[in-house]
Each structure stands twice: as structure tokens, then as C-alpha cells.
Amino acid sequence: MKHFTSVQDIGDLKQALEKAKKVKEHPFADQELGNNMTVMLIFFNSSLRTRLSTQKAGMNLGMNVIVLDINQGAWKLETERGVIMDGDKPEHILEAIPVMGAYCDIIGVRSFAQFENKADDYNELILNQFIQYSGKPVFSMEAATRHPLQSFADLITIEEYKKIERPKVVLTWAPHPRALPQAVPNSFAEWMNATDYEFVITHPEGYELDEQFVGKATVEYDREKAYRGADFIYAKNWAAYSDPNYGKILSTDRSWTVDAAKMALTNNAYFMHCLPVRRNMIVSDKVIESRQSIVIPEAANRVVSAQTVLKEILLGM
């Protein structure tokens, strides 16, 4: 594996899951693989699970880990070509990227959608510049359109908890006070479509995702119908994708909050969320604290997904 930005980069999904299982069972078995190698984790946006899990994954592989927060302790970076740099950004990303590449062997990048230019977001302007100019393998720690490490961990978790071979998995929109990117739902949909699960997406009208990510999923606007018989409920907010409302909040309808009444419609479904989660906006206290909530094991599997990806990159170098 050279770069990791989507499910297409992971190869055969069943083989990837087997590799992840071995990593989870024997987390320190490959420490010699990363000996004297350095992974640099670059954050344009805040992080808790991604930062900690990827650091842990690198250390489990015997790697040196450098963490750079672009917004604290680094020069502000200009990302556009042709601008006169007379503002508050003293360094251009086109110089910064190859310098970063000179200091490490693998680069992880976290850079959210800006909701300023849809084309820039969906063309992955920042992530692709790192791939083009760093000269090193690059993996996504969440980009404008996808969060593949999260989705890989989600899949690992579903495989661990599923009670039938082909579970019904439901991705449901839920309200949030801020406009959030589509990266997590896009990526989750992409990974679920790569399985043979029954996959349903439910959301209010106006919150349709890009068709390339919806894929073969069933889109159901009747949330109660979507919930019925579900084995897994994955809740997430996202802002509107379609023009002219790209990046906008169209609804904060609390009737979409995942609560006990909705979960009662399911097949005793497990509740999932990538975290952090706004309690009593996205999900009620009762649901997230219930025995069917698997958000903590899901988060723990972030180490497994990151370590599996880093291992495959190291093996390919």
C-alpha cells in the first residue's frame, strides 16, 4: 500500500479484516517493522481519538512519532497558488510539505472540509498536495470527503458484534448545532457498500449525500421504517451537500435524535457513533449509556485500524 485515503486502497476487504484481527490479537508482534522509522501526524483540525490512536498504533509498530498541530506552534500556512502573501500566513504549503517530508518516512494528514469552495473540498485540495509534493506515503486521518481510518474501525466493530452474517446497518442523520462535514457519513457509506450488508441511509429531505458515496444503499426518508429490524444504528450529523445549500444547516429537528423509542423499533440494535457526540442532540443519555451502546469498543478499534494501515504501508516501502 502506497497511500491510504479510501476503502479502495485497503485491498481485499476480507483479507484486511483478517489482518486487523491478527493486529488486535498481537499488537506488539511487528515492533521491528517500524524500527528507526518516523511517522509524522499533521493536524489542521482538532482531534482526540485520531491523534491518540494513531500515535499508539505507530508506537506499537516501534516507530518514532512526530505530531504537528498546524494551528498551535506552527506557522500559519497559505494553501492557494498565486496569492500575494501579505496577510497572517507567512509560509506556503508548497514549501512546508516537502520540508515535512524530509523529516519523516510516512505522513498522516487531518484536514476537514472548509465549506468555502465545494470543488476544493471534494477535490481534496490539501490531502492531494501532500500526496503530490511530500515524496512520502500519505494516509488520511480525516479529509474533506472521507474518514477511512474511522470507517475501517467501524467495520471491524460491526464484524465483532454482528449476530447474523448479513446484518441490517442503518446510517441515520441526527441534529447538531454546527454545520459538520460529510466526511464520516460519506466514508461509512463507502465502506458499508463494499460489504454485503443490508445498508440503509435515513435523513430529512435536503440532506442527500453525494451519489458516489450513497452507491447501492437504500435511502429511506421514513426514519421509523428505516429503524425497523435494524441490527446496527450509526448516528451522525452532516451539513447539506447539494447546491445551493452546500455546508448549510437546514434543520435541527430534535425528533431525529436517537432515543429509546426509536431503538425499540430495531432488532435490539447496537448503537454506534464516531465520537465526540452531543448528548441529547445526536443521542439520548439512555441510549448511549445502554448495554447496546458500543461507542467505546468502536473507539478502541481506532488503534487497530490505524496500526493495520501503517503496517501495510511499512510492508510496501
N, C-alpha and C positions, 0 to 999 in steps of 0.2 A: 504494500500500500504506500503510495507516494503522498497523497493528500487525503484528508477526510473532511468532507463538507456535507455529505448526504448519505442516504441508505445505499445509493448506487456504488459508493466507494467501499462498502463493507464486504462485498463479495457474496457468496452463498450464505443465505440467512441462517439455515440450519447449522452450517459449519461455524458461523460466527457465534451462535448461541452455545455450541459445544465448547468453543474456545473460551467464552466468557465463564462457563461453568467450571472449567479447569482453573481459570484465574481466581475465581471465588474460593474454590476448594484449597488452592495452594498459592496464596498471594505473594509469597516471597521466593517462589521457585526460580524466578528469572532475574535475580538481582545482578548477576554477572552480565546480563544482556545490556544493561544501561550503564555499566561501569565506565567512568570518565566521559560520559555523555551529558549534555546540558539541554534541558527543555526550558524555553522562555515563555512565560504566560503573560500576555499583554491584554490589559483590561481598559477598554474605552468606557465601560459601564460597570455599575456596581455588581457585586457577586458575593454569595456566601457558599452555597453548595458547590458551584462550579470551581471556585477558587480552591476550596479546601479539598474537594475530592480529587481534583486533577493534581494538586501538589502531592497528596497522599499516593496517588497512582504512580507518579514519577519516582517518588522515594521508594515505593515497593519494588520498582524495577532497578533500583540502585543509581538513579540519575541525580545529577545536580539540578536544582530548580531555582530559576530566577523569576520573580514576579515584578511586573512593571505596571503601575497604575498611571495611565496617561494623564488623568485629571488631578493627581496629587503627587508632587515630587518630580514631575517631568515637564518639559517644555510643552506648551500647547501646540498642536500640530495643525498646519494648514493641509487640507486634503484636495483642494481644487487646483487644476492647472490654470496658468495664465493670469492669476490674480496678482495685484500689487500688494506685497506683504507689508503694509503699513499699519496693521492693526495689532491685536494682542496675541498673534500666533507667530512666534519668531522662528519656527523650524518647519520645513516642508516634509510631508510624509515620504516623499520620494528620496530624500536623503536619509531620513530616520530609518526607513525599512532596511536598506542594505547594511546600515551600521548595526542594527539589531541582529541581522542575520550573521554578521561577523562574530558575534559573541555567543552563539549557541548552535545546536545541531538540529533542533526541532522547535517550531514556533506554534503556540496556541493563541488564537485571537478571539476576543469577545467584543462585538460591535453591533449595537442594536440599530434597527430602522430609525431614521430621523424624522420621518413623516413630513419632510420638506420637499422631496422630489421622489415621486413613486418610481421613476425609471432608475434613479441612482440606487434606491433601496433594493429593488428587485433584480438589478444587475450586480448586486453585491460589490459595490464600488470599493469599500475598504478591504474586505476579505480578499478580493481578487488582486488588489495591488500587492498585498503581502505574498500571494502565490507567485505573482509575476516578477517581483523585484527583490525578494529576500534571498533567493537561491537555496532555500531550505524547505524541507517538508513542512506543510502547514495544516493544522487541524482547527476546526471551528469549535469554539466554546460558547457559541450562540452568535448567529449573524442576523442580518436584517430579515431573512426569509425562512431560516431553519435553525433548529437547535438539536443537532443529531446525537450528541452525547446524552442529552436528556431522553430522547426518543428511544435510543438503544437501551438505556436503563429501564424505561417504561416497558419495553418488550421483554426484557429479562424478567422483570417483576411479574408480568402477566403470565409468562410461561411457568414461573414458580408457583403461582397461586391458582391457575385455572383448574377447574374440576372436570371439564369436558374438553375434547380435542379441538372443537371449533366454537369457542365462546362468542357471545354477543358483546361487543365492545361499543360503548356509546361515548362520543365526544360531545359534551354539552357546553354551550356558551353560558356564562353567568355574569351578573353585573359587577361593575368596578367603577370607582370614582375617577380614574385616569384612563387616558387612551393608551392601550397597550398594543405592541406589535403583534403580527400574525405568526411570528416565527415558531412558537411552541405548537399551536394547532396545525399549522402547515406541516411541520415536521412529523408530528404524531400521526396525522392522516397519511403522510407518505409512507411511514413505516408500517402502519396497520394495513395499508393497501398492498404491501409486499408480502403479507401473510395470507392465509386462507380463512381468517376470522370473519364472522359476520360483523360488518362495521357500519355504524350509523352516526351521522352528524346531525345535531339538532341545535337550532338557533332562531332568533327572531328574524323576520324578513328584513333585508338590508345588510345582514352580516354574512353574506355568502363569501366563501373563501375563493381564492384563485382556482380555476378549474383544474389546473395541472396538479394541484395538491388534493382536491376533492376526489379525483380519479373515479374509482368504481364504488365509492361509498354511497350509501343511501342517505339522501338529505331529507330530513323529516321535520317540518315546522311545528307539528303537533308534539310537544315535548312529552306528554303523557304516553302517547303511542310509542315514542322512541324509547322511553324508560322500560316499558313492559317487557319482562323476560330478560332484561339485561344482566350480564354476569359481571361486567365492569362498567363503572361510571367515571369518566375522566372529565373533570370540570376545568374550564379555562375561560378567561375573558380575552377578547380581542377587539380592536377597533375595526371600523368598516374598511373593506378593501376596495370596493368598486368606486369609480369616479362618478360624481364629483365629490364624494364623501370620504375619500381615502384619508385614513388616520383620524377620523372624527368619531365621537361618541354619539350614537343615535338613540340609545336607550340606557336607562339604569333601572329597568323594571325588576323589582325585588321578587316578583313571582317566579323568576328564573333561578333564584338561589336554591342550591341543592339542600333539601331538608328531609326530615324523616318521612314525611308523607310521600314525597317523590320516590325515595329509596324503597318504600313499602311496595311500590309497583314492580320492582325488579325481582329477579331470581336470587334474592339475598346477595345482591351485588357488592363487590368491593368498591370502595371509593378511592380515587386517585387524583392527585394534583401535583404539579411540579414544585410548588412552594417558591417563594413565600405566598401565603394565602390570606386574603382579607376575610376574617371570620365574620359570619352573619351578613356578608355581601356575596361572596362566592359560595360559601357552605356554612351551614349552621354548626354551632358548638356540638350539638348532639351527634351529628353525623361524623364530624372529623375526629371526635373522641370515642367513637363507637368501635367495637371489635372488628367491624368490617372496613375500617379505615386502614389503608396500607401505605400512607404517605411517608412514614419513616423508613420502612424497608425499601420503598421506592427510591428515597433519597440515598440510602446506604448503597444501593446498586449503582449510584453515580461513580463510585470508585471503581467498580467492576467494569463498567462500560469504558471509562477513560483508560484504565490500565490495559484492557484488551486492545483498544485502538492504538495506544502508544507502543505496545508490544509488537503489533503488526507493522507499524511504521519502522520501528527499530530493525525488525527482521528483513524489511525491504531495503534497508540502506546499504 
